[in-house]
């Protein structure tokens, strides 16, 4: 799969990208929501977006909402340093919301599988 990773923290973004590349995915890494919007239109298509929540300019949840408002239904997984439950309650259309922690390598792969299965079901 071709995955867009959005994270303003270069080290965290590279770590997420490395996990995805190790799983055999093609990864494009950008630093913020504005760059993500440009990458989606200029470097697409992408199969999935994995975005950090807390970023300057455009938060991950705002990026998600902007994409949905534009009619883009690409699967979207949000990564956060906070508890994911309230974010999922606030935005139930998210395909996944995960805590950035030591379980990310496993939890991200599980969330991607679930998001893609959901996409296939329509």
Secondary structure as UniProt FT lines:
FT   STRAND          2..6
FT   HELIX           10..22
FT   TURN            23..24
FT   STRAND          26..30
FT   HELIX           33..42
FT   STRAND          48..52
FT   HELIX           60..69
FT   TURN            70..71
FT   STRAND          75..80
FT   HELIX           84..90
FT   TURN            92..93
FT   STRAND          96..99
FT   TURN            102..103
FT   HELIX           104..121
//
